């Protein structure tokens, strides 16, 4: 049942302002591992920020095929997957509001991972719009006094809001055109484990101007990111130097898009030795440069490790007031040691 007053758009905007805008660094929560097995846990990303955080469960129906999207939803329990409002126990001064969310008009209801909030239309004494009801079930039926409300639902980073006027038992169906992105990094056929590889997700295309602020920052292999449908680009960093890959993708509503980023890089350990195969000198300062002289990385230590994109480099070592150097080459997937001889 629609909002009856002309000020509904203003009120919805005020309530959205009270909810708050997602922080750049999205909150994370654990997912069960996918059908492919493995030790890494998937995580869904959702807006952080206190009461604005999304629920801590990701739909078990999000499953990743080998290299193609799959449907996120499973059928509901009632006719057409929708639950009808039911009579609520309690005083007759309350009526029931049944809530359902789906990816599109033709899809089944979303069965888990939702956060519902119901707000009043009038702020409290402090000028804040605070939710009168919150529910994390898929299709809640909420008892409320008759009146005017604003209902907000979120699924990952996707959300919808609607003004509702309650006079009798009512059912409201929300459409959340959202999809998932499953992220993975590899070198050749070998998956990159742990936090050595990270992913930042941006709205739009890397070839178009934008504000440069990532929607999600620092996701790792195995993470699942829930976002509204549309174009995005992924920036993947392997290590903290120059092994960077950018990819444009498109997310479809109700689909899981499997994104595998292949890095052409290797892990290199540097050593300053007095002779080939000798012990590494301690307290050595290092610089790694491109053939053109651009500095890629500077650090100190006897056994520094650095991840470098494939290509040609020059290592400069400084120890006891003297400087030594050597040119070397990095091949993709070939980890190894580079010895600089002090002579």
C-alpha positions as CSV (number, residue, x, y, z in Angstrom):
1,X,0.0,0.0,0.0
2,X,1.6,3.3,-1.1
3,X,2.5,6.4,0.9
4,X,-0.3,8.8,1.1
5,X,1.4,12.1,1.6
6,X,3.3,14.2,-0.9
7,X,6.3,14.5,1.4
8,X,7.2,10.7,1.1
9,X,10.3,11.3,-1.1
10,X,11.7,13.8,1.4
11,X,11.0,11.4,4.3
12,X,12.7,8.4,2.5
13,X,15.7,10.6,1.9
14,X,15.9,11.6,5.6
15,X,15.7,8.0,6.7
16,X,18.4,6.9,4.3
17,X,20.5,9.7,5.7
18,X,19.9,8.4,9.2
19,X,21.1,4.9,8.1
20,X,24.4,6.3,6.9
21,X,26.6,5.7,3.8
22,X,28.7,2.6,3.6
23,X,32.3,3.1,4.7
24,X,35.1,2.6,2.2
25,X,36.4,-0.4,4.0
26,X,33.5,-2.9,4.0
27,X,32.6,-5.1,7.0
28,X,33.2,-8.8,6.5
29,X,31.6,-11.9,7.7
30,X,32.3,-15.6,7.3
31,X,30.8,-17.9,4.6
32,X,30.8,-21.7,4.4
33,X,33.4,-23.0,2.0
34,X,32.1,-23.7,-1.5
35,X,31.6,-27.1,-3.2
36,X,35.2,-27.1,-4.5
37,X,36.4,-27.6,-0.9
38,X,39.7,-26.0,0.3
39,X,40.8,-24.4,3.5
40,X,40.0,-20.8,2.6
41,X,36.8,-19.2,3.9
42,X,34.6,-17.1,1.7
43,X,33.3,-13.9,3.1
44,X,30.6,-11.5,2.0
45,X,31.2,-7.8,2.0
46,X,28.5,-5.4,3.3
47,X,28.4,-1.8,4.5
48,X,30.0,-1.2,7.8
49,X,29.1,1.5,10.3
50,X,27.4,0.2,13.5
51,X,23.7,-0.3,13.1
52,X,24.1,-0.1,9.3
53,X,26.0,-3.4,9.2
54,X,24.6,-6.3,7.2
55,X,23.7,-9.6,8.7
56,X,26.4,-12.2,9.4
57,X,25.2,-15.0,7.1
58,X,25.6,-15.3,3.3
59,X,23.1,-17.3,1.3
60,X,24.0,-20.9,1.2
61,X,22.5,-20.9,-2.3
62,X,25.4,-18.8,-3.7
63,X,27.5,-21.5,-5.4
64,X,30.3,-20.8,-7.9
65,X,30.4,-22.8,-11.1
66,X,33.8,-23.3,-12.9
67,X,33.7,-20.1,-14.9
68,X,30.0,-19.1,-15.3
69,X,27.4,-17.3,-13.2
70,X,24.8,-19.4,-11.3
71,X,21.4,-18.6,-9.8
72,X,21.5,-17.3,-6.3
73,X,18.0,-18.1,-5.2
74,X,16.1,-21.1,-4.1
75,X,12.3,-21.5,-4.1
76,X,10.2,-20.3,-1.2
77,X,7.9,-22.4,0.8
78,X,4.5,-20.9,-0.2
79,X,2.7,-20.3,-3.5
80,X,5.1,-18.6,-5.8
81,X,7.6,-18.6,-3.0
82,X,5.8,-15.8,-1.1
83,X,4.5,-15.8,2.4
84,X,1.1,-14.3,3.0
85,X,0.4,-12.0,6.0
86,X,-1.0,-14.0,9.0
87,X,-3.0,-12.8,11.9
88,X,-0.7,-11.7,14.7
89,X,-1.3,-12.6,18.4
90,X,-1.6,-9.7,20.7
91,X,-3.8,-6.6,21.1
92,X,-6.0,-5.6,18.2
93,X,-4.2,-2.3,18.1
94,X,-1.5,-4.0,16.0
95,X,-1.6,-5.1,12.3
96,X,0.8,-7.4,10.5
97,X,3.3,-6.4,7.8
98,X,4.7,-9.2,5.7
99,X,8.0,-8.5,3.9
100,X,9.6,-10.3,1.0
101,X,12.6,-9.5,-1.2
102,X,13.6,-10.9,-4.6
103,X,16.1,-10.2,-7.3
104,X,13.6,-9.4,-10.0
105,X,9.9,-9.6,-10.7
106,X,10.3,-13.1,-12.2
107,X,12.6,-14.6,-9.6
108,X,12.0,-16.5,-6.4
109,X,12.3,-14.8,-3.0
110,X,15.7,-14.3,-1.5
111,X,15.9,-16.9,1.3
112,X,18.7,-15.6,3.6
113,X,21.2,-12.8,4.1
114,X,18.7,-10.0,4.4
115,X,18.5,-7.2,7.0
116,X,15.1,-5.5,7.4
117,X,14.6,-2.2,9.3
118,X,11.3,-0.4,9.9
119,X,11.6,3.4,10.7
120,X,9.0,5.9,12.0
121,X,8.2,8.9,9.9
122,X,8.8,11.3,12.8
123,X,12.3,11.7,14.3
124,X,12.9,11.2,18.0
125,X,13.7,14.1,20.5
126,X,17.3,14.1,19.2
127,X,16.3,14.5,15.6
128,X,17.3,10.9,14.7
129,X,15.3,8.3,12.8
130,X,15.8,5.2,14.8
131,X,14.4,1.8,13.7
132,X,11.3,0.6,15.6
133,X,11.9,-3.0,14.3
134,X,14.8,-5.0,12.9
135,X,14.7,-8.5,11.5
136,X,17.3,-10.7,9.9
137,X,14.9,-13.5,8.7
138,X,14.2,-13.9,5.0
139,X,10.5,-13.2,5.0
140,X,9.4,-11.7,8.3
141,X,5.9,-10.9,9.4
142,X,6.1,-7.9,11.8
143,X,3.4,-6.6,14.1
144,X,3.1,-2.8,14.2
145,X,0.5,-0.3,15.3
146,X,-1.4,1.2,12.4
147,X,0.3,4.2,10.9
148,X,3.1,5.4,8.6
149,X,6.5,3.8,8.3
150,X,9.6,3.6,6.1
151,X,10.9,0.1,5.4
152,X,14.6,-0.5,4.5
153,X,16.1,-3.8,3.4
154,X,19.7,-4.6,2.6
155,X,21.5,-7.5,1.0
156,X,25.2,-7.1,1.0
157,X,25.8,-3.7,-0.5
158,X,22.5,-3.6,-2.3
159,X,19.4,-2.0,-0.6
160,X,15.9,-0.7,-1.2
161,X,13.6,1.6,0.8
162,X,9.8,2.2,0.6
163,X,7.2,4.3,2.5
164,X,4.3,2.2,3.8
165,X,0.9,3.2,5.2
166,X,-0.5,0.5,7.5
167,X,-4.2,0.2,8.1
168,X,-4.7,-3.5,7.8
169,X,-2.6,-6.7,7.3
170,X,-0.3,-5.9,4.4
171,X,2.4,-7.6,2.3
172,X,5.2,-5.7,0.7
173,X,7.5,-7.2,-1.9
174,X,10.9,-5.5,-2.6
175,X,13.1,-6.0,-5.6
176,X,16.8,-6.0,-5.0
177,X,18.6,-6.4,-8.4
178,X,21.9,-7.6,-6.9
179,X,24.5,-10.2,-7.8
180,X,27.7,-11.7,-6.4
181,X,31.4,-11.5,-7.3
182,X,33.6,-14.4,-6.3
183,X,37.3,-13.4,-6.3
184,X,40.4,-15.5,-6.8
185,X,44.0,-14.8,-7.7
186,X,46.4,-17.2,-9.5
187,X,49.9,-17.4,-10.9
188,X,49.6,-19.7,-13.8
189,X,47.6,-22.6,-12.6
190,X,48.6,-22.1,-8.9
191,X,46.1,-20.3,-6.6
192,X,47.5,-17.5,-4.5
193,X,46.7,-18.3,-0.9
194,X,46.2,-16.0,2.2
195,X,46.5,-12.3,2.0
196,X,49.3,-12.0,-0.5
197,X,46.8,-11.0,-3.1
198,X,44.0,-8.4,-2.5
199,X,41.2,-7.0,-4.5
200,X,39.6,-3.6,-4.6
201,X,36.2,-3.3,-6.3
202,X,35.2,0.0,-8.1
203,X,31.9,1.0,-9.7
204,X,31.9,1.6,-13.5
205,X,34.8,0.9,-15.9
206,X,38.6,1.5,-15.5
207,X,38.4,3.3,-18.9
208,X,35.8,5.9,-17.7
209,X,36.3,8.8,-15.2
210,X,35.1,8.2,-11.7
211,X,35.6,9.3,-8.1
212,X,38.3,6.7,-7.5
213,X,36.8,5.5,-4.3
214,X,36.5,1.7,-4.0
215,X,33.2,0.1,-2.9
216,X,35.2,-2.7,-1.4
217,X,38.9,-2.6,-0.4
218,X,41.3,-5.4,0.6
219,X,39.2,-8.4,-0.3
220,X,41.2,-11.7,-0.6
221,X,40.9,-14.9,-2.6
222,X,37.7,-16.8,-1.9
223,X,35.7,-13.7,-0.8
224,X,32.2,-13.1,-2.2
225,X,31.1,-9.5,-2.7
226,X,27.4,-8.7,-3.0
227,X,26.7,-5.6,-5.1
228,X,23.9,-4.0,-7.1
229,X,23.8,-5.2,-10.7
230,X,25.9,-3.2,-13.2
231,X,29.5,-2.7,-14.4
232,X,32.5,-2.8,-12.1
233,X,36.2,-3.1,-12.3
234,X,38.6,-5.0,-10.1
235,X,42.1,-3.9,-9.1
236,X,44.1,-6.9,-7.9
237,X,47.5,-6.4,-6.1
238,X,49.8,-9.4,-5.6
239,X,52.2,-8.2,-3.0
240,X,52.9,-4.5,-2.4
241,X,55.0,-3.5,-5.4
242,X,54.2,-3.6,-9.2
243,X,52.2,-6.8,-9.6
244,X,48.9,-5.2,-10.4
245,X,46.1,-6.4,-12.7
246,X,42.9,-4.6,-13.6
247,X,39.7,-6.3,-15.0
248,X,36.3,-5.0,-16.1
249,X,33.3,-7.1,-15.3
250,X,29.5,-6.9,-15.3
251,X,27.3,-8.2,-12.5
252,X,23.9,-9.6,-13.3
253,X,21.0,-9.7,-10.8
254,X,20.6,-13.1,-9.2
255,X,23.9,-14.4,-10.6
256,X,27.3,-15.2,-9.1
257,X,30.2,-14.1,-11.3
258,X,33.4,-16.0,-10.9
259,X,36.4,-13.6,-11.3
260,X,39.9,-15.3,-11.6
261,X,42.8,-12.8,-11.9
262,X,46.0,-14.3,-13.3
263,X,49.2,-12.5,-12.2
264,X,52.5,-12.8,-14.1
265,X,54.9,-12.4,-11.2
266,X,57.2,-14.3,-8.8
267,X,58.5,-14.1,-5.2
268,X,62.2,-13.1,-5.1
269,X,64.6,-13.2,-2.1
270,X,67.6,-11.0,-2.2
271,X,71.0,-11.8,-0.5
272,X,74.3,-9.8,-0.2
273,X,77.1,-12.4,0.0
274,X,80.9,-12.4,0.0
275,X,80.9,-15.3,-2.5
276,X,78.4,-17.3,-4.4
277,X,76.4,-19.5,-2.1
278,X,77.8,-17.7,1.0
279,X,76.1,-16.4,4.1
280,X,74.0,-13.3,3.7
281,X,75.2,-10.1,5.3
282,X,73.0,-8.5,7.9
283,X,72.0,-4.8,8.1
284,X,71.9,-4.4,4.3
285,X,69.9,-1.7,2.7
286,X,68.3,-2.6,-0.6
287,X,66.7,-0.8,-3.6
288,X,65.0,-2.6,-6.5
289,X,64.9,-0.5,-9.7
290,X,63.6,-0.8,-13.2
291,X,66.1,-0.7,-16.1
292,X,65.1,3.0,-16.5
293,X,66.0,3.8,-12.9
294,X,62.5,3.9,-11.4
295,X,62.5,2.7,-7.8
296,X,60.1,-0.2,-7.2
297,X,60.9,-1.1,-3.6
298,X,63.3,-0.1,-0.8
299,X,63.9,-2.1,2.4
300,X,66.5,-3.3,4.9
301,X,67.5,-6.8,5.9
302,X,69.6,-9.9,5.3
303,X,66.9,-12.0,3.5
304,X,64.3,-9.5,2.1
305,X,61.5,-11.0,0.0
306,X,59.7,-9.1,-2.7
307,X,56.9,-9.9,-5.2
308,X,57.7,-8.5,-8.6
309,X,55.9,-8.6,-12.0
310,X,57.8,-10.4,-14.7
311,X,60.5,-8.3,-16.3
312,X,64.1,-6.9,-15.9
313,X,65.4,-5.3,-12.7
314,X,68.5,-4.0,-11.0
315,X,69.2,-4.7,-7.3
316,X,71.4,-2.3,-5.4
317,X,72.8,-3.3,-1.9
318,X,74.4,-1.0,0.6
319,X,76.5,-2.3,3.4
320,X,79.4,-0.9,5.5
321,X,79.5,2.2,3.5
322,X,79.9,0.4,0.1
323,X,77.4,-0.1,-2.7
324,X,77.0,-3.3,-4.8
325,X,74.6,-4.0,-7.6
326,X,73.4,-6.7,-10.0
327,X,70.9,-6.9,-12.9
328,X,68.4,-9.8,-12.8
329,X,65.3,-11.1,-14.6
330,X,61.9,-12.2,-13.1
331,X,60.0,-14.9,-14.9
332,X,56.3,-15.5,-14.1
333,X,55.8,-18.2,-11.5
334,X,59.5,-18.9,-11.0
335,X,60.3,-18.0,-7.4
336,X,63.9,-17.9,-6.4
337,X,67.0,-16.1,-4.9
338,X,69.1,-13.3,-6.3
339,X,72.6,-13.1,-4.9
340,X,74.6,-9.9,-5.0
341,X,78.3,-10.6,-4.5
342,X,80.2,-8.0,-2.4
343,X,83.2,-7.3,-4.6
